[in-house]
Amino acid sequence: MNERSSLLPDRTNPVKLKTRLYTGEGAEMKEREELLQRITVNPAIFQGKPIIRGMRIKVENVLALLEQGVTIQDILEDYPELEPDDIRACIAYARHLVANEDLSAVRVEATQ
């Protein structure tokens, strides 16, 4: 068994998951849209890259920290202006991009 295959789940021994995916209906859809509304795009800030709630904190920076293994708690301590839902919004934004889903809930701000 190679290293990669040892990281894959064992499909012969199913486990009951404690989590579930959004179905995209009702209250779940509203919650997703509310998360995505935390992401803004302003052409005057970072050449229009997605940022969090109009602040000068790029979504890509938060995702890079998560990728590096930094915990959500550590990110919140280093960036006290962020809230836990801001981190969730970054993850939701990335997932929507990967899934090629609608991002109309993201706010686009006018330049000033």
N, C-alpha and C positions, 0 to 999 in steps of 0.2 A: 504494500500500500504506500503510495507516495504521500508527500506532505500535504498537497492540496486536497486529495480525496479524504484525508483524515479530518479535514475541517468541515466537510460536508455532512449534513444530518443523515442519520441512519434511517432510511425509509422503510426498513424491514421491522423496525420497532417504533411504531407511531406513539407519540405522546399527546396528551391533551394540552392545547395551548391556553395560556392565561390571557393572551391578547387576541384582538380581532382587528380586521381591516375595516375601514370606513366602507359603507355600502354606497355612499353618495346620495343619500336620501334624507329628507326632513331635517331634524336638528343637527345631525352630523354634517350635512352640507353647509348649514348656516355657520357652524363652528369653524369649518375649514375656510369659509369666506372671510370670517372675522379674523382668523389668523393671517390670511393673505393680505388683508387690509393694513396690516402692520408694515408691510413691505411697500416702499415708495421708490419711485424713479423720478429723479430731477436732473434734467440735462446740465444744470449749473453745478451739480455736485458729483464728483468722480466721473465726469463725462457720461452721466446717465446710468451708471451701474446701479443695480438694486441696493438700497440702503434700508435701514430699520427706522421706522417712524420719523423720517426726515432728518435723523441725526447723521453725523459723519461716521457711521459704522456700517461698513459694507457687509452684505450677506455673505459674500465669498470669504471674508475674513473669519466670520463665525464658523462657517463650514470647514475652513482650513484648520481652525483650532480643534474642532470636533474630530476631524480626520487624524490629527496628531495625538489624539487620546486625551486631550484636556477635558476635564469633567465640566458638566453644565454648572455645577456649583462654583468651580474655579473661574469660569468665564464671568459668571454673575458677580463674583467678588472683584475681578479685575475691571469690569465695566459696570459700576453700580447703577448707571442709568438704564441698563437693560433689565427686562423682566423675564421670568421663565417662558412666558408665551412668545416673547421675541425670538428665543432660541427655537421653539417649536415652529414658529413662522418661517424661519430660515430653512428648516428641514422640510416643511410643507412646500415651500417654494421650489426647492431642489427636486423633490419628488414630482411635482407638477411638471417641471421641465423634462425630466426623464420620461415621464408617462405621456408627454406631449398633450397635456390637458389644458383646459381653458385657464388663462391667468387674468381674466378681466377684472377680478377683484383687486388686483394690484393698482394702487393709485399712481397716476402719472401727474406730477406737479409741473406747473408752468415755470419757465425761467423768470428771474426777477431782474 
